[in-house]
Amino acid sequence: MANALTAEEIDGLEPSFLGPTWRRNPLGAWELPRYTLGWQIVGWCAEYLLAEDGGPWKFTPEQLRFVLWWYATDETGRFVYRKGVLQRMKGWGKDPLLAVLCLVELVGPSRFSKWDTSNAVPEPVGVPHPQAWVQVTAVNQSQTTNTMSLIPSLMSERFKKTYRIKDGAELIRANGGKCRLEAVTSSYRAIEGKRTTFVLLNETHHWVSGNNGHKMYETIDGNATKKDSRYLAITNAYLPGEDSVAERMRAAFEKMLEGRAASIAFLYDSIEAHPKTPLTPESLRIVIPKIRGDAVWLRVDAIIESVLDTTLSASRSRRMWLNQIVAEEDALYGPAEWSSCYRDGAVLRPGDAIVLGFDGGKTDDSTALVAIRISDFVAFVIDVWEKPDGPQGDGWEVNRAAVNSTVHETFALYEVRAFYADVALWESYIADWAEAYGEGLAVKAPGTNAIAWDMRGSLQRSTLAHERLMRSIFDTKLGHNGDLALKRHALNARRRTNNYGLSFGKESADSPKKVDLYAALMLAHEALYDLRTRGKKTKKRTGRGYFM
């Protein structure tokens, strides 16, 4: 390959290091917290817990630094971090490390007690929580099993005797039942209001709306806030667009880094390969030892064989073995392209001049109404109606009266200059909207109806409209206000090539990953394009100010 990178160039593609674990001070030494319970915890683990070979438990240097930071305190003895994320490549050892920390939280010196002033630098002293309640949570049982199954082999006979352990598959009791460690799956109602002292969130890249992952996370955070306790999530690189808890936590962390959100006590620790890393054997032999950190048990040759297996997608290999957050190969956009269009502080205000796009469904597909403000080309979700996940979605149909009312309300609140709506399933409503507002629009849809824009009527027209939208996004001419639902639908959209160019669709006909907001965005964008190229000037319309 003429453009292949040399070994020196590949070695120069430095990974991204997020969090303090791999941070060095100006002298090149590891940066460590000034105050931490971590050193005492490390000694306690060596005394009471067992390694795989039956000897005393030992942390790798990388794991040790993470433990020191996770148990860092300020000068008052309060923990620096109240929640955290540990993101590493598959096989790094997240489950064994967190199984150890769960036992620390159960009966180890995990809480600040006092200061040891016998040395020149005071040291915090830890004690066990008297009524520890530790939970290992996940959205399916196999995920909790990954952690819980490791715990029996970690407990030495001294540990069991000292802390009077009564162990089981899903519940471990200690100190006469005063302390407990339990596994919980997918039942956010079952954990609501529990007085937990520490929670492990396992594989949060699988926690999505459809399996109640979002509600689990919200409940865990609420319980932790009430009890002033902490929680720690472990995850692999997530798939962008799934709107997983892992994706939401990363987005929140990046907002903090960018100064777009208040800095909170949030530890995020990750090592990710450089985006330009080639998936070649030569490259992987250089890069993987950097990404795996101290997890020397991960065999580079075995990983290379998996990456080169053509039955597995390259994007999956990047997420799994390079810890890179990348979209599927046929995705239209990745998180970077979409984030580059973000307009901080953008707010749609009554009276703004806008164009609208509408894509309607009935039962399974979502119904979406999207606006683009004419003055600055920023997109806003007016509303979206989506089928609820789980049993609540059984027999669900979109509330057409609510949709109709929202359309009329939008015309009353804003100066709507153009409105394109896909006609499928909504012909009668679109006819009514055109009759009510068509004359006041500065540009009209092709055909006899001023609003009706049949996406299936002309493949060529739809494809060209989509390519115009893509150019606006890639050139960052179109903006958005960070709406998460719009982001999810845009990142769900997949490439569909035809004789006229590049169109889009769902990943499969029966996929639950919706793209209707993206379709509505395309229609709004096309209305904006037509308004700018052939729109007529109109007097400001007062509109119909009623609701139906």
C-alpha positions in Angstrom: 0.0 0.0 0.0 1.4 3.3 -1.1 0.0 5.2 1.9 0.8 2.6 4.5 2.2 4.0 7.7 5.7 3.1 8.8 6.4 1.4 12.1 7.7 4.8 13.4 4.6 6.6 12.3 2.4 3.9 14.0 4.4 4.1 17.2 3.8 7.9 17.1 0.0 7.4 17.1 -0.3 7.9 20.8 -3.5 6.6 22.5 -5.9 8.9 24.3 -5.6 8.6 28.1 -8.7 9.8 30.0 -8.6 10.1 33.8 -5.7 10.1 36.2 -4.5 6.5 36.1 -1.8 7.1 33.4 -1.2 10.8 34.3 2.4 11.8 35.0 3.8 14.8 36.8 6.3 17.3 35.2 9.2 15.1 36.4 7.8 12.0 34.6 6.6 10.1 37.7 3.1 8.8 38.2 0.8 11.4 39.6 -0.9 10.1 42.7 -3.5 11.6 45.1 -2.2 13.4 48.1 -4.8 11.7 50.4 -6.2 8.3 49.8 -7.5 5.2 51.6 -6.1 3.2 48.8 -2.8 2.2 50.4 -4.6 0.8 53.4 -7.0 -1.0 51.1 -4.1 -2.5 49.2 -2.6 -3.9 52.4 -6.0 -5.2 53.5 -6.5 -7.0 50.2 -3.1 -8.7 50.4 -4.0 -9.9 53.9 -7.5 -11.2 53.3 -8.0 -11.9 49.6 -6.6 -14.5 47.3 -5.1 -14.3 43.8 -5.9 -16.9 41.1 -2.8 -18.9 42.0 -3.9 -19.1 45.7 -1.4 -16.6 46.9 -2.2 -13.1 48.4 -4.0 -10.8 46.1 -1.8 -8.3 44.2 -3.0 -5.4 42.1 -1.1 -4.6 38.9 0.5 -1.2 38.9 -2.3 0.2 36.7 -5.0 -1.3 38.9 -3.2 0.0 42.0 -3.2 3.6 40.6 -6.9 3.3 39.8 -7.7 2.2 43.3 -5.6 5.0 44.8 -7.6 7.5 42.8 -11.0 6.0 43.4 -10.4 6.1 47.1 -8.8 9.6 47.1 -10.1 12.0 49.7 -9.9 15.7 50.2 -8.4 17.4 53.3 -11.7 16.8 55.2 -11.7 13.1 54.5 -14.5 13.3 52.0 -14.1 11.2 48.8 -13.0 13.2 45.8 -15.3 11.1 43.5 -18.9 10.1 44.0 -19.3 8.2 40.8 -17.0 6.7 38.2 -16.5 4.9 34.9 -13.8 2.4 34.1 -13.7 1.8 30.3 -11.1 -0.7 29.1 -10.7 -3.2 26.2 -12.3 -6.6 26.5 -10.4 -9.1 28.7 -8.5 -6.3 30.6 -9.8 -7.6 33.9 -12.6 -5.2 34.9 -14.7 -7.9 36.5 -11.9 -9.3 38.8 -10.9 -5.8 39.9 -14.5 -4.8 40.7 -15.1 -8.1 42.4 -12.3 -7.2 44.8 -13.6 -3.7 45.3 -17.1 -5.1 46.1 -15.5 -7.2 48.9 -13.6 -4.1 50.1 -16.9 -2.2 50.2 -18.5 -5.1 52.0 -16.2 -5.4 55.0 -12.9 -3.7 54.1 -11.6 -0.2 55.3 -13.7 1.6 52.7 -14.8 4.6 54.8 -12.9 7.5 56.3 -12.6 7.4 60.1 -9.8 9.8 61.2 -6.4 11.2 60.4 -3.1 9.5 61.3 -0.8 12.4 62.3 2.1 10.2 63.3 4.0 11.1 60.1 5.0 14.4 58.6 2.1 14.1 56.1 -1.2 13.1 57.7 -2.8 10.0 56.3 -6.6 9.2 56.2 -7.5 6.0 58.1 -10.3 3.8 56.8 -12.8 1.6 58.7 -15.4 -0.8 57.4 -19.0 0.5 56.9 -21.0 -0.9 59.8 -24.0 -1.7 57.7 -22.6 -2.1 54.2 -25.1 -2.8 51.4 -23.3 -3.6 48.2 -25.1 -4.3 44.9 -23.8 -5.7 41.6 -26.3 -4.5 39.0 -26.8 -5.3 35.4 -29.5 -5.7 32.8 -29.3 -9.5 32.5 -28.2 -12.2 34.9 -25.1 -13.3 32.9 -23.5 -9.9 33.4 -23.9 -10.1 37.2 -22.7 -13.7 37.1 -19.4 -12.5 35.5 -18.6 -10.6 38.7 -20.4 -12.7 41.4 -18.8 -16.0 40.2 -15.4 -14.6 40.9 -16.0 -13.7 44.5 -15.9 -17.2 46.2 -12.3 -17.8 44.9 -11.2 -14.4 46.2 -12.2 -15.1 49.8 -9.5 -16.7 52.0 -10.4 -18.8 54.9 -9.2 -16.1 57.2 -11.5 -13.7 55.4 -14.5 -16.0 55.9 -13.8 -16.6 59.5 -13.0 -13.0 60.5 -16.1 -11.5 58.8 -18.4 -14.5 59.5 -19.3 -14.9 55.8 -22.4 -16.7 54.8 -22.1 -16.9 51.0 -24.5 -17.8 48.3 -24.8 -17.4 44.5 -26.7 -14.1 44.5 -26.4 -12.9 48.2 -23.4 -12.8 50.5 -23.9 -11.8 54.2 -21.2 -10.8 56.6 -20.8 -9.7 60.2 -23.9 -11.6 61.4 -26.0 -10.4 58.5 -25.4 -6.7 59.2 -23.6 -6.3 55.8 -24.7 -7.8 52.5 -23.5 -8.1 48.9 -26.2 -9.0 46.3 -26.7 -9.3 42.6 -29.6 -7.3 41.0 -30.8 -7.5 37.4 -33.2 -5.3 35.4 -35.6 -4.5 38.2 -35.3 -0.8 38.9 -38.5 -1.0 41.0 -36.8 -3.7 43.2 -33.9 -1.3 44.1 -35.9 1.9 44.4 -35.2 3.5 47.8 -32.6 0.9 48.9 -30.0 2.3 51.3 -27.1 1.0 49.3 -23.5 2.0 50.2 -21.8 1.0 47.0 -23.1 -0.1 43.6 -21.3 -1.7 40.7 -22.9 -1.1 37.3 -21.8 -3.9 35.0 -21.4 -3.5 31.2 -23.3 -0.2 30.9 -22.8 -0.3 27.1 -25.7 -2.8 27.2 -27.9 -0.6 29.4 -30.5 1.0 27.0 -34.1 2.1 27.2 -35.5 -1.2 25.9 -34.1 -3.2 28.8 -34.8 -0.5 31.5 -31.2 0.4 31.6 -31.9 4.1 31.8 -34.4 3.6 34.7 -31.9 1.4 36.5 -29.2 4.1 36.3 -31.5 6.9 37.4 -32.7 4.8 40.4 -29.1 3.9 41.4 -28.0 7.6 41.2 -31.1 8.6 43.3 -30.3 6.0 46.0 -26.6 7.0 46.1 -27.5 10.7 46.4 -30.0 10.0 49.3 -27.4 7.8 51.2 -24.4 9.9 50.2 -22.8 6.7 48.8 -21.0 6.0 45.5 -21.2 3.9 42.4 -18.8 2.7 39.7 -19.6 1.6 36.2 -17.5 -0.7 34.0 -17.9 -0.8 30.3 -16.3 -1.6 26.9 -16.4 1.0 24.2 -20.1 1.6 23.4 -21.8 1.7 20.1 -22.7 5.3 19.2 -26.4 5.9 18.6 -27.7 3.3 20.9 -28.2 5.9 23.6 -26.8 3.5 26.2 -26.0 4.5 29.8 -22.3 4.2 28.8 -22.9 6.7 26.0 -24.8 9.1 28.3 -22.1 9.0 31.0 -19.4 9.7 28.4 -21.4 12.6 26.9 -21.7 14.0 30.4 -18.0 13.7 31.0 -17.1 15.4 27.7 -19.4 18.3 28.5 -17.5 18.7 31.8 -14.2 18.7 29.9 -15.5 21.3 27.4 -16.9 23.5 30.2 -20.4 23.0 28.9 -21.5 21.4 32.2 -20.6 22.0 35.9 -17.6 20.0 37.0 -18.9 17.3 39.4 -17.1 14.5 41.4 -16.9 12.2 38.4 -13.9 9.8 37.7 -13.7 8.7 34.1 -10.8 6.4 33.2 -10.1 5.0 29.7 -7.3 4.2 27.3 -8.3 4.4 23.6 -6.2 3.8 20.5 -5.6 6.7 18.2 -8.4 7.0 15.6 -5.9 6.6 12.7 -4.7 3.2 13.9 -4.7 0.8 10.9 -6.1 -2.7 11.5 -3.0 -4.5 10.2 -0.9 -7.1 12.0 2.1 -4.7 12.0 0.1 -1.9 13.5 -1.7 -4.1 16.1 1.6 -5.5 17.4 2.7 -2.0 18.2 -0.6 -0.6 19.5 -2.3 -3.4 21.5 0.5 -3.5 24.2 -0.2 0.2 24.8 -4.0 -0.2 24.9 -4.0 -3.3 27.2 -2.0 -1.4 29.8 -0.7 -3.9 32.5 -3.1 -6.7 31.3 -0.2 -8.7 29.9 -2.3 -11.8 29.9 -4.0 -10.6 26.8 -2.2 -12.4 23.9 -1.5 -10.0 21.0 -1.4 -12.8 18.4 -4.9 -14.1 19.4 -6.3 -10.5 19.2 -4.8 -10.1 15.7 -6.4 -13.3 14.5 -9.8 -12.1 15.7 -9.3 -8.6 14.1 -8.3 -10.2 10.8 -11.3 -12.6 10.8 -13.5 -11.3 8.0 -16.7 -12.7 9.6 -16.4 -10.0 12.3 -16.8 -6.3 11.4 -13.9 -3.9 11.7 -16.0 -1.5 13.8 -16.6 -4.3 16.4 -12.9 -5.1 16.5 -12.1 -1.5 17.1 -14.6 -1.2 19.9 -13.6 -4.5 21.5 -9.8 -4.6 21.1 -8.8 -0.9 20.6 -11.4 0.5 23.0 -12.4 3.0 20.3 -15.8 4.5 20.2 -16.7 4.1 16.5 -20.0 3.6 14.6 -20.8 0.7 12.4 -19.3 0.7 8.9 -22.6 1.5 7.2 -23.5 4.4 9.6 -23.9 7.8 8.0 -22.2 9.6 10.9 -20.1 9.0 13.9 -20.3 10.9 17.2 -17.5 13.3 16.1 -19.4 14.4 12.9 -22.6 14.9 14.8 -21.0 16.7 17.8 -19.2 19.1 15.5 -22.6 20.6 14.6 -23.6 21.3 18.2 -24.5 24.9 18.9 -24.1 25.6 22.6 -27.0 27.6 24.1 -29.3 27.4 21.1 -32.9 28.0 22.1 -36.0 28.2 19.8 -38.1 31.2 20.9 -41.6 32.2 20.0 -41.7 34.3 16.9 -38.6 32.8 15.3 -38.8 32.2 11.6 -38.6 28.5 10.9 -39.1 25.7 8.4 -40.7 22.4 9.4 -40.2 18.7 8.5 -42.6 16.0 9.5 -42.4 12.2 9.3 -45.3 10.2 10.6 -45.9 6.7 11.8 -48.8 4.9 13.3 -47.8 2.0 15.6 -44.1 0.9 15.4 -42.4 3.8 13.6 -42.0 7.1 15.5 -43.7 10.3 14.5 -41.5 13.4 14.4 -41.8 17.1 13.9 -38.5 19.0 13.4 -37.8 22.7 12.9 -34.8 24.5 11.5 -34.4 28.2 12.3 -33.9 30.2 9.2 -31.6 32.8 10.7 -28.8 30.4 11.8 -29.7 27.0 10.4 -30.1 25.3 13.8 -32.4 22.3 14.1 -34.8 21.8 17.0 -37.1 18.9 17.8 -40.6 20.3 18.2 -41.8 16.9 19.4 -41.4 13.2 18.8 -43.9 10.4 19.6 -42.3 7.0 20.0 -43.6 3.6 21.0 -42.7 2.8 24.6 -40.4 -0.1 25.3 -41.5 -3.2 27.0 -45.1 -4.1 28.0 -46.2 -0.4 27.8 -45.7 -0.6 24.0 -48.2 -3.4 23.5 -51.0 -2.2 21.3 -49.6 1.3 21.3 -50.6 3.8 18.6 -49.6 7.4 18.2 -52.0 9.9 19.6 -53.0 11.6 16.3 -55.0 14.3 18.0 -51.9 15.3 20.1 -49.7 15.4 16.9 -52.4 17.5 15.1 -52.6 19.9 18.1 -48.8 20.3 18.2 -48.7 21.2 14.5 -51.3 23.9 15.0 -49.5 25.1 18.1 -46.3 25.4 16.2 -47.8 27.6 13.6 -49.3 29.8 16.3 -45.9 30.1 18.2 -43.5 30.6 15.3 -43.3 32.2 11.9 -43.4 29.0 9.7 -42.1 29.8 6.2 -42.1 26.3 4.8 -43.4 22.9 5.8 -42.6 19.5 4.1 -44.4 16.4 5.4 -44.1 12.8 4.2 -47.6 11.8 3.2 -47.5 8.1 4.2 -50.2 7.3 6.7 -51.1 11.0 7.3 -52.7 12.1 4.0 -55.9 13.5 5.5 -54.1 15.5 8.2 -51.6 16.9 5.7 -54.5 17.9 3.5 -56.0 19.8 6.4 -52.7 21.5 7.3 -52.2 22.5 3.7 -55.7 24.0 3.6 -55.2 25.9 6.8 -51.6 27.2 6.2 -50.6 26.6 2.6 -51.3 30.1 1.3 -49.1 31.6 4.0 -46.1 29.5 3.1 -43.2 31.1 1.2 -42.4 27.9 -0.6 -44.6 24.9 -1.4 -43.9 21.2 -1.8 -43.9 19.8 -5.4 -47.3 18.7 -6.5 -50.8 20.0 -5.8 -50.5 20.0 -2.0 -48.4 22.8 -0.5 -47.1 20.6 2.4 -47.2 17.0 1.1 -43.7 15.7 0.2 -43.8 12.0 -0.8 -40.5 10.5 0.2 -41.4 7.3 -1.7 -42.8 9.0 -4.8 -39.4 9.9 -6.3 -36.3 8.0 -5.3 -34.1 10.5 -7.2 -35.6 13.5 -5.5 -35.3 11.9 -2.0 -31.7 10.9 -2.7 -30.7 14.3 -3.8 -32.4 15.9 -0.8 -30.5 13.5 1.5 -27.2 14.3 -0.1 -27.8 18.0 0.4 -28.5 17.3 4.1 -25.3 15.3 4.4 -23.2 18.0 2.9 -24.6 20.5 5.3 -23.8 18.3 8.3 -20.3 17.4 7.1 -19.6 21.1 6.4 -21.1 22.0 9.8 -23.4 24.5 8.1 -26.4 22.8 9.8 -26.5 23.0 13.6 -28.4 21.4 16.4 -29.0 22.1 20.1 -27.8 18.7 21.4 -31.2 16.9 21.5 -30.5 13.3 22.5 -33.4 11.8 20.6 -32.3 13.5 17.3 -28.8 12.4 17.9 -29.9 8.8 18.5 -32.0 8.7 15.3 -29.2 10.4 13.2 -26.6 7.9 14.4 -29.0 5.0 13.8 -29.3 6.0 10.1 -27.5 3.6 7.7 -26.1 4.1 4.2 -28.3 3.0 1.3 -26.8 3.4 -2.2 -29.0 3.5 -5.3 -28.6 4.6 -8.9 -29.0 8.3 -8.0 -26.5 8.4 -5.1 -26.6 7.9 -1.3 -29.9 7.6 0.6 -30.5 6.3 4.1 -32.6 3.7 6.0 -32.8 1.7 9.2 -30.3 -1.1 9.8 -33.1 -3.5 8.9 -36.8 -3.4 8.2 -37.7 -4.7 11.6 -35.0 -2.9 13.6 -36.1 -1.1 16.8 -33.5 1.6 16.1 -35.6 4.4 14.7 -34.6 7.1 12.1 -37.8 9.1 11.9 -36.4 12.2 13.5 -33.6 12.1 10.9 -36.1 11.8 8.1 -38.0 14.8 9.5 -34.7 16.7 9.6 -34.1 15.9 6.0 -37.5 17.2 5.0 -37.0 20.4 7.1 -33.6 20.9 5.5 -35.0 20.4 2.0 -37.7 23.0 2.8 -35.0 25.4 3.9 -33.0 24.7 0.7 -36.1 25.4 -1.5 -36.8 28.5 0.5 -33.4 29.9 -0.1 -33.3 29.0 -3.8 -36.9 29.7 -4.9 -38.9 31.0 -2.0 -41.1 34.1 -2.3 -41.4 36.9 0.2 -44.6 36.9 2.2 -46.2 39.2 4.7 -45.9 38.0 8.3 -48.9 35.7 8.9 -50.8 35.8 12.1 -52.0 32.2 11.6 -54.7 30.1 13.2 -54.2 30.3 16.9 -56.4 27.4 17.8 -55.8 23.8 18.7 -57.6 20.7 17.3 
